[in-house]
Amino acid sequence: MNDKNLYRLLRKISNNTKFLKGIAATFVLSISLSGCFLIDGPQPDSPERLKPVVSTTNPVYVPDGTASENQDFFTLTLQKYAESETDFNGRNIANSLLEAGFQRVDMQVTFDESVTQLPADTITVSVRFNEECLLGQVERKNREVYVFQTETVGPNNDICIIGKTADF
């Protein structure tokens, strides 16, 4: 087939609106069906989040203690806040920890709102103990508390939450 014949064939095809409509319909149908297969696929299992269990003894704040030594008291303090009628915001969560004896200089708290000014679903607060951190997360919806211990992060190993945190 020479160039003239090829040009004529392509021109015939482009002038044929039925052919173009058929191509467009096939394309739309294939995109629609591929979306159905994505929706019907297997769904990943969500890991079960374990609630912290506070020891049955009366935990106390250990000012010069480790994260492990203060974890039960930290958890109890956050649980008391969550069970209260106090407004849900980072300042109130941080204030409950400050009133319990934790030091402001060692704390970080996430924002109450997203950058689009939607209320945060959770607020995370941390307290640093040398090179260890206690992180507590309180959920807005049901005021459940989750706590875990981790190592500090950052270039100087002196923070618990990466990124900009709220002032309180």
Rosetta silent file (secondary structure, phi, psi, omega in degrees, C-alpha in Angstrom):
SEQUENCE: MNDKNLYRLLRKISNNTKFLKGIAATFVLSISLSGCFLIDGPQPDSPERLKPVVSTTNPVYVPDGTASENQDFFTLTLQKYAESETDFNGRNIANSLLEAGFQRVDMQVTFDESVTQLPADTITVSVRFNEECLLGQVERKNREVYVFQTETVGPNNDICIIGKTADF
SCORE:     score description
SCORE:     0.000 S_00000001
   1 L     0.000  127.733 -179.784    0.000    0.000    0.000 S_00000001
   2 L   -90.049  178.612 -175.157    1.496    3.327   -1.005 S_00000001
   3 H   -64.924  -36.147 -179.959    1.137    6.661    0.755 S_00000001
   4 H   -65.326  -43.755 -179.522   -1.770    7.850   -1.437 S_00000001
   5 H   -65.809  -40.699  178.583   -3.841    4.749   -0.722 S_00000001
   6 H   -63.015  -43.763  178.806   -3.117    4.953    2.992 S_00000001
   7 H   -59.927  -44.287  179.338   -4.117    8.627    3.040 S_00000001
   8 H   -63.238  -41.234  179.867   -7.434    7.831    1.278 S_00000001
   9 H   -63.647  -45.616  179.617   -8.182    5.003    3.738 S_00000001
  10 H   -64.696  -37.037  178.880   -7.522    7.193    6.758 S_00000001
  11 H   -67.218  -39.145  177.355   -9.638    9.979    5.282 S_00000001
  12 H   -62.577  -44.034 -178.823  -12.540    7.568    4.694 S_00000001
  13 H   -64.315  -43.641 -177.709  -12.290    6.329    8.270 S_00000001
  14 H   -69.065  -26.579  177.624  -12.201    9.835    9.733 S_00000001
  15 H   -81.542  -14.367 -176.939  -15.236   10.867    7.678 S_00000001
  16 L   -87.554   99.547 -176.138  -17.223    7.876    8.846 S_00000001
  17 H   -68.321  -30.014  177.570  -19.029    9.109   12.011 S_00000001
  18 H   -61.822  -41.632 -179.732  -20.472    5.663   12.767 S_00000001
  19 H   -61.948  -46.157 -179.264  -16.959    4.296   13.024 S_00000001
  20 H   -65.260  -39.229  177.692  -15.870    7.092   15.408 S_00000001
  21 H   -64.365  -37.494  177.885  -18.994    6.692   17.535 S_00000001
  22 H   -63.658  -43.609  178.001  -18.292    2.983   17.782 S_00000001
  23 H   -61.929  -45.588 -179.252  -14.730    3.604   18.926 S_00000001
  24 H   -62.832  -43.391  179.874  -15.935    6.126   21.534 S_00000001
  25 H   -64.042  -41.213  178.656  -18.655    3.769   22.820 S_00000001
  26 H   -62.233  -42.839  179.818  -16.169    0.904   23.101 S_00000001
  27 H   -62.385  -48.280 -179.544  -13.773    3.140   25.045 S_00000001
  28 H   -62.371  -43.115  179.774  -16.459    4.360   27.470 S_00000001
  29 H   -63.644  -42.519 -179.074  -17.764    0.827   28.018 S_00000001
  30 H   -66.227  -37.794  177.478  -14.299   -0.578   28.711 S_00000001
  31 H   -66.333  -43.143 -179.756  -13.572    2.182   31.263 S_00000001
  32 H   -61.606  -45.690 -178.713  -16.935    1.605   32.973 S_00000001
  33 H   -68.042  -36.381  179.840  -16.439   -2.140   33.239 S_00000001
  34 H   -64.993  -33.090  176.408  -12.902   -1.828   34.542 S_00000001
  35 H   -64.634  -36.517  179.050  -14.242    0.343   37.393 S_00000001
  36 H   -64.138  -38.991 -178.910  -16.694   -2.407   38.377 S_00000001
  37 H   -67.212  -33.954  178.364  -13.911   -4.921   38.714 S_00000001
  38 H   -67.754  -36.903 -178.228  -11.998   -2.608   41.043 S_00000001
  39 H   -72.098  -38.361 -175.745  -15.009   -2.181   43.326 S_00000001
  40 H   -81.403   -2.931 -176.356  -15.829   -5.885   43.503 S_00000001
  41 L   -69.214  174.634  179.570  -12.264   -6.957   44.372 S_00000001
  42 L   -65.451  143.812  179.666  -11.117   -8.248   47.742 S_00000001
  43 L  -100.183  137.781  179.474  -11.076   -5.720   50.569 S_00000001
  44 L   -69.952  149.118  176.221   -8.064   -5.493   52.897 S_00000001
  45 L   -80.586  135.387  175.481   -8.538   -6.416   56.532 S_00000001
  46 L   -84.829  132.816  178.855   -8.156   -3.551   58.982 S_00000001
  47 L   -66.334  144.921  179.081   -5.861   -4.389   61.871 S_00000001
  48 L   -78.622  129.189  178.951   -7.581   -4.487   65.229 S_00000001
  49 L   -90.236  127.130 -179.703   -6.499   -1.650   67.498 S_00000001
  50 L   -89.712  132.360  176.257   -5.940   -2.726   71.054 S_00000001
  51 L   -77.033  142.561  178.367   -7.070   -0.425   73.821 S_00000001
  52 L   -68.889  145.047  178.098   -4.467    0.215   76.502 S_00000001
  53 L  -112.007  123.151  178.478   -5.029   -1.525   79.775 S_00000001
  54 L   -87.048  140.021 -179.922   -4.056    0.361   82.908 S_00000001
  55 L   -59.489  158.807 -178.070   -2.713   -1.695   85.761 S_00000001
  56 L   -75.684  -15.565  176.687   -5.047   -2.318   88.678 S_00000001
  57 L   -78.141  167.026  178.050   -2.718   -0.473   91.039 S_00000001
  58 L   -81.691  101.910 -179.123   -2.921    3.293   91.373 S_00000001
  59 L   -70.019  149.305  179.100   -0.336    4.566   88.860 S_00000001
  60 L  -129.934  157.689  177.105    1.570    7.725   89.766 S_00000001
  61 L   -76.416  130.690  177.475    3.672   10.205   87.829 S_00000001
  62 L  -110.778   98.258 -172.130    7.414    9.570   88.138 S_00000001
  63 L   -52.920  -41.993 -179.847    9.024   12.957   87.279 S_00000001
  64 L  -103.021   18.688 -176.461   12.485   11.607   86.464 S_00000001
  65 L   -82.949 -178.395  179.350   11.193    8.229   85.326 S_00000001
  66 L   -92.010  173.504  175.648   11.184    6.505   81.976 S_00000001
  67 H   -61.760  -41.398  179.831    8.384    6.265   79.466 S_00000001
  68 H   -61.930  -41.088 -179.131    7.689    2.724   80.667 S_00000001
  69 H   -68.154  -24.585 -176.799    7.451    3.851   84.283 S_00000001
  70 H  -105.712   -1.295 -174.447    4.951    6.591   83.335 S_00000001
  71 H   -62.246  -43.539  179.935    2.894    4.798   80.688 S_00000001
  72 H   -63.040  -40.925  179.925    0.107    3.649   83.023 S_00000001
  73 H   -68.718  -40.907  176.150   -0.261    7.134   84.535 S_00000001
  74 H   -58.932  -47.518  179.832   -0.194    8.759   81.074 S_00000001
  75 H   -62.137  -46.943  179.685   -2.878    6.328   79.872 S_00000001
  76 H   -60.172  -41.857  179.800   -5.029    6.872   82.968 S_00000001
  77 H   -62.534  -44.121  178.805   -4.773   10.661   82.576 S_00000001
  78 H   -67.619  -36.900  178.837   -5.881   10.497   78.930 S_00000001
  79 H   -66.181  -39.167  177.359   -8.712    8.101   79.773 S_00000001
  80 H   -63.257  -42.003  176.620   -9.976   10.462   82.485 S_00000001
  81 H   -60.723  -47.389 -176.344   -9.933   13.323   79.971 S_00000001
  82 H   -62.630  -32.978 -179.577  -11.767   11.202   77.376 S_00000001
  83 H   -81.033  -12.676 -177.875  -14.471   10.227   79.896 S_00000001
  84 L   -81.339  173.779  178.033  -15.013   13.847   80.938 S_00000001
  85 L   -93.331    8.825 -178.376  -17.364   16.346   79.340 S_00000001
  86 L   -62.255  140.580  178.413  -14.425   18.630   78.482 S_00000001
  87 L   -53.081  145.660 -179.149  -14.454   20.047   74.923 S_00000001
  88 L   -84.921  102.218  172.906  -12.490   17.966   72.415 S_00000001
  89 L  -160.079  160.791 -176.217   -9.376   19.917   71.494 S_00000001
  90 H   -61.810  -38.131  179.837   -5.618   19.649   71.764 S_00000001
  91 H   -60.883  -43.627 -179.837   -5.285   22.392   74.357 S_00000001
  92 H   -68.015  -36.929  177.037   -7.640   20.594   76.756 S_00000001
  93 H   -64.174  -48.317  179.479   -5.867   17.266   76.230 S_00000001
  94 H   -61.693  -41.405  179.676   -2.487   18.920   76.877 S_00000001
  95 H   -62.121  -35.713  178.366   -3.861   20.774   79.916 S_00000001
  96 H   -64.706  -36.337  177.421   -5.053   17.508   81.442 S_00000001
  97 H   -72.661  -38.929  177.606   -1.506   16.152   81.158 S_00000001
  98 H   -62.247  -44.193  178.782    0.010   19.385   82.502 S_00000001
  99 H   -63.269  -26.715  179.199   -2.326   19.296   85.512 S_00000001
 100 H   -81.702   -9.959  176.152   -1.218   15.709   86.139 S_00000001
 101 L   118.051  -11.687  178.719    2.430   16.833   86.324 S_00000001
 102 L   -66.590  149.642 -173.500    3.823   16.250   82.823 S_00000001
 103 L   -93.238  134.615 -179.318    6.066   19.071   81.594 S_00000001
 104 H   -56.640  -40.981 -176.435    5.051   21.403   78.732 S_00000001
 105 H   -61.552  -24.007 -178.364    8.610   21.472   77.329 S_00000001
 106 H   -96.393    2.190 -173.295    8.437   17.693   76.753 S_00000001
 107 E  -107.345  151.349  169.886    5.012   17.722   75.082 S_00000001
 108 E  -137.817  150.266  178.865    3.740   18.005   71.517 S_00000001
 109 E  -143.525  142.566  179.457    0.134   17.959   70.314 S_00000001
 110 L   -81.359  170.102 -175.179   -1.397   17.769   66.850 S_00000001
 111 L   -73.896  155.387  177.707   -3.868   20.291   65.449 S_00000001
 112 L   -79.263  -22.890 -176.842   -7.614   20.373   66.165 S_00000001
 113 E  -132.411  155.670  173.693   -8.427   21.033   62.497 S_00000001
 114 L   -76.539  173.169  178.453   -7.097   20.030   59.095 S_00000001
 115 L   -64.337  -20.007  176.878   -5.613   22.624   56.744 S_00000001
 116 L   -94.030   14.045  176.236   -9.080   22.804   55.141 S_00000001
 117 L    64.798   28.710  171.918  -10.547   23.653   58.578 S_00000001
 118 L   -90.023  144.780  179.830  -12.341   20.353   59.055 S_00000001
 119 E   -63.138  138.563  178.883  -12.366   19.041   62.647 S_00000001
 120 L   -67.291  138.240  176.258   -9.667   16.455   63.299 S_00000001
 121 L   -71.457  -31.785  178.828  -10.952   12.897   63.760 S_00000001
 122 E  -139.342  156.593  172.042   -8.200   12.279   66.293 S_00000001
 123 E  -126.451  132.664 -179.786   -5.755   14.333   68.279 S_00000001
 124 E  -110.345  137.227  176.959   -2.355   12.941   69.186 S_00000001
 125 E  -128.179  146.649  178.957   -0.313   14.130   72.127 S_00000001
 126 E  -133.422  153.216  172.525    3.186   13.064   73.086 S_00000001
 127 E  -131.246  128.816 -178.420    5.451   13.351   76.101 S_00000001
 128 E   -94.807  137.085  174.697    9.203   12.857   75.723 S_00000001
 129 E  -126.135   95.643 -174.297   11.307   11.069   78.333 S_00000001
 130 L    53.262 -109.296 -178.689   14.948   11.474   77.254 S_00000001
 131 L  -107.551   24.696  176.538   15.072    9.315   74.089 S_00000001
 132 E  -126.954  155.021 -179.997   11.672    7.664   74.570 S_00000001
 133 E  -132.719  146.072  165.332    8.176    8.919   73.850 S_00000001
 134 E  -108.082  126.563  177.505    4.681    8.162   75.003 S_00000001
 135 E  -115.571  131.008  177.331    2.124    8.869   72.303 S_00000001
 136 E  -124.463  136.898  179.119   -1.563    9.027   73.056 S_00000001
 137 E  -122.538  131.062  178.686   -4.337    9.362   70.533 S_00000001
 138 E  -116.505  128.831  179.280   -7.896   10.364   71.432 S_00000001
 139 E   -86.935  138.643  179.184  -10.695    9.833   68.912 S_00000001
 140 L   -67.257  -47.508 -170.020  -13.308   12.550   68.500 S_00000001
 141 L   -59.873  -52.794 -174.893  -16.233   10.249   67.656 S_00000001
 142 L  -119.308    4.617  177.998  -16.199    7.885   70.619 S_00000001
 143 L    56.719   33.212  174.799  -13.419    9.438   72.737 S_00000001
 144 L   -78.236  151.554 -176.789  -11.458    6.201   72.795 S_00000001
 145 E  -117.078  136.564  174.561   -7.811    6.392   73.832 S_00000001
 146 E  -128.679  134.451 -176.626   -4.851    4.561   72.298 S_00000001
 147 E  -132.910  139.594  170.451   -1.367    4.755   73.795 S_00000001
 148 E  -149.748  164.227 -177.754    1.991    3.389   72.739 S_00000001
 149 E  -111.277  141.676  179.264    5.646    3.908   73.480 S_00000001
 150 E  -150.813  175.607  177.614    8.318    4.616   70.871 S_00000001
 151 E   -87.929  158.693  176.563   11.764    6.138   70.454 S_00000001
 152 L   -67.440  161.226  179.848   12.375    9.811   69.726 S_00000001
 153 E  -132.900 -176.156  177.402   12.889   10.933   66.139 S_00000001
 154 L    98.188  167.744 -176.831   14.261   13.911   64.253 S_00000001
 155 L   -62.236  -28.486  179.470   17.758   15.066   63.368 S_00000001
 156 L  -107.497    9.829 -176.375   18.603   15.571   67.047 S_00000001
 157 L    50.125   48.197 -176.642   16.503   12.682   68.387 S_00000001
 158 L  -131.974   14.363  177.536   14.535   15.147   70.491 S_00000001
 159 E  -130.820  161.676 -179.974   10.958   15.040   69.162 S_00000001
 160 L  -111.634  -29.497 -179.535    8.130   12.537   69.210 S_00000001
 161 L  -118.394  122.875 -179.950    5.846   13.826   66.457 S_00000001
 162 L   -79.796  140.050  177.485    7.331   14.711   63.064 S_00000001
 163 L   102.926 -179.909 -178.800    6.029   17.854   61.395 S_00000001
 164 L   -73.274  134.188  178.045    4.466   21.061   62.603 S_00000001
 165 L  -119.676  166.304 -174.881    2.517   20.718   65.828 S_00000001
 166 L   -77.949  151.288  170.517    0.086   23.035   67.571 S_00000001
 167 L   -84.785  142.897  178.201    0.931   25.643   70.163 S_00000001
 168 L  -142.458    0.000    0.000   -0.889   25.186   73.434 S_00000001
